[in-house]
C-alpha cells in the first residue's frame, strides 16, 4: 500500500468515511436536453436512470402551498441550460434507493435548499446553496436509503443542471 493510499484510509477513518465506498453514480445531465416545455413529471430519454422530476408552482404568497406546475421546462439562462425548478422540485428515485445523491444547480436570485429523504420519510441530510449567483454549485447529500430529493428555491430562479445518485 502506497503512502497516499494509507493517508486516504487514515483520513476516511478520522472523518467518518470508513467502510465501503458507494458504487459509481448514475447521472442525468439535464443541461444536454433541448430547451422548451415538456410534460410534468418530466420524461427522460430512453436508457436514463429511473428517476422522476416533478415541478411545483406556488399558489400562495409566500409559498407554500404548492400546486403541480402545468409543465416542466428545460430553460437556457445565460450560459446555463437546465430544468427550471419552479418553486419546488421533487426528484423521486423509482428503482431502489441511494446512499448518495448529488445535484448540480445554479441560481439567479436567492439560494435554494436541498433536502434528501430516506425511504422511511425521515430527513437524511439537507444543505443550502451558497449565495453566489450565476455559478454552478454541486451539493452532495448522503443517507442510508434515499428515495426522494426536494429542491426548494425561494424565488423560482434556479436551474437543475445535473442529478446523480449511487446505490
Phi, psi and omega in degrees: 000131181287165179298325180293317179297319177296319179297315179298316179299318180294317179297320177299319178295320180290325187251021174079016181261012181291158180105178183294142178279153180296156176294163178304148184280142168267128186240148174243114183266091182292338179292346179269352183278148181290138179298149177139172180285157178209180180291160177231112007295155183290133172278136179258155178299153178304140179089352179286155176304153184282086183225144180239133180248120180239126183258137180239141174258161176275138175250352179228167178236120350283161177292159354288176013279166181242152174230149178301127178293149181296334177203167171268166182209120169274127189227147172252128176225115185064233180267001185255140172235134180188181178281124176294121184281353183061216176264351177195134177236124175253129179245116180254128174271110189275331182253093178081206181225174181234150173268339182212138174230151177223133176239134173253119186232159169222137176240154184241009180214268181248149184295144177271158173259140178239129180232138175248133182243140176287165178296342177281349184098349180288146176290124178277310182193154176218162179204158177243138177300158174288163185286346184293123179274161175058032179223127178296135180231135179256126177241126179244130180235145181236156178195193180262320183209064182290130176231359180209139177233136179238126175252124181238098176276128183289343185224026174053042182225046183226138175246138171268117182270323185203144175230130180229150174209151177230147182267000000 
